């Protein structure tokens, strides 16, 4: 599935999205990033889905939430010895989002082609890792359409949501400043 399916299900709001110098970003992080993630950032930017899932953007100095949560995920991968039957060192984990139950959504950087990286999820409530053989955009679409055998994250805030809402952090703050709840009508 391409980013197009995600754009159709969850249209970005006006002013969402950002331009990123991916060559500089990939040099700083010493890794490529998946095409669907680059497209996500281009159309949406960093922000939240359903006031539940916070999706990160990398920073040019390899710091910030993505770096912090990646460090946590790598420690958990090492502590739990990853997923049985999957050989991967902790440094192969790269976190792209965290949800309201502290689940970590990551890529398993198995090879040099980031478009082949599966999504791995650390489910905090079950203290275990699970792998999903799809990219970020397909993963989100399949969660929204409830197409996995079971919900891959610990809460149902996004499971089967027909019209998910994404807001950049700036847009949510702007709406709050106007005296409104940016997530009004969103079921948590």
N, C-alpha and C positions, 0 to 999 in steps of 0.2 A: 504494500500500500504506500502511496506517496503522500506527501504533505497535502496534496489536493483534497484527499478525503478528510483530513483533519480540518483544513480551511473551510470545507463545506459544513462540517458538523459544528465547528466553533469559530465563526467568523471573528477576526480581530477587530477591536474597536478603532475608531479614528485616532490617528496619532500613535498607534502601537507599532512595534517593530523598531529595529535599529540597524545601522550600518556598522559592520565590524571589519577590521583589517584582519582577515583570517590568516594571512601569511604571517603577520607579526604575532598573532595569538598562538598559532601553532608552533612558532619558533620559541616563544616564551614557555609554553606548556610542554614542549618537546614531544608533541603527539599531534596527529591529525584529528579532526573532528568529523563525525558522520554528516553526510550531505543533508539528511532530513533535519538534523539539529541546526545546521547553519540556516536552512530555510525557515525553521521555526523562529530562530532569533531574528531573521530578516523581517518576518511578517508579524511576530508577536512581541519580541523582546523578552526581558525577564519579568516575572510576575507570578500570579497565582491563578489556579484553576479552581473554581467552586469554593473559594476561600479555604481550600484544603491542601492543594498540592502547590508547593513553591518550586518553580523551575528557575534554575540558575543560568547566569551567563558567566563565562570565564573572564577574569580580569587580566590586563596586560602585565601585571606584576605577579601573577600566579598566587594571588592571595584572595581573601574574601570567602563567601559562603561555599562556593564550589570547592575551593581548596580545603577549607575546614571540614566539610562533610566528606570529602574524598579521604582525608586523613582518618576520620572516624571509620569509614567503610573499610579501608584497608586494614585497620586494626581488628575489626570484627571478622573480616575474611580470614586473617591469620589465626585469630583466637578460635574460631569455629572450624578451621581447616577447610574453608570454602564449601563447595558442593561435592559430595561423594562422587568419585569417578571423573571429576574435571580437574585437570592439572593446570594450575595457574598461580603464580606468585601474587601476593597482595598488591604489588605495584601495578598490576594489570587492571585494577579496579579504578573507575573514574565515575564519580557521582554527578548526575545531572539534575536531580530533584529530591526533595524530602516532603513527606506528607504530614498531616496533622497528628498521626499516631507515631511519628518518628521513624516510619519505614524509609529506607534509603533506596532510591531508584538509580541504578548505575549501568554503565557499560562494562562488559568483560572484554578487554582489549586483547583478543586472542591472536590477532595477526595484524599485518600492516594495512589492511583494507578496512577502514572504519565503518563502511557501509555493510560489512559482514558481522560487526560486533553484536552479540545478543544483549538483551537487557537482562540484568540480574537484579533481584529485589531482596533486600534484607528486611524481613518481616520481624519487627521488634517484638511484637506480642507473642510470637512463636519462637523467637530467637533462632531463626534459620534463614538460609539463602535459598532462592529458587531462580531458575533460569528460564527465560522466554526467548525462543528463537525468532526474534523480530527486532526491528529497530524502534527507536523512540516514537516516531509518528504512528506506526502501526500499533505499537503497544497501547498508546493513548486511545486510538480509534477503537481498538478491540475492548478496552475497558469501558468506554462510553457505550458501546453496542452490546456489552455483556457477552462477548464471544468466546471468552476463555471458559474452560470447564468449570473453574471457580474463580472468584475474585482474587486477583494476584496481589492486592494490597489489603491491609488489615481492617479497613473501614469501608462502608458502602457509599461514602459521599460522592463518588464519581461513577460507581457501578451502574450501568444502564441508564445514565443521564442522557436524555435525547437531545437536549440543547445546552451543553455545558457553557459556562461563562468564564472567560479569561480576562483578567485585568492586569495591566502593568502596575507596578508599585506606585508609580507617579499618578496614574489615573485613579487608583483606589484612594490615594491621599487627596487628590483634587475633589473627588466626590464627597469625602468625609468633611473637608474644609467648607463645602457648601451646605453642611448640616444634614446631609443624607447618609444613609447606610449604603455603601457601595455594593453590598451583598444582599440587599433586601430581596426576599423571595428565594434565596438560595437555602436549600435544606442541608443542614450539617449532620 
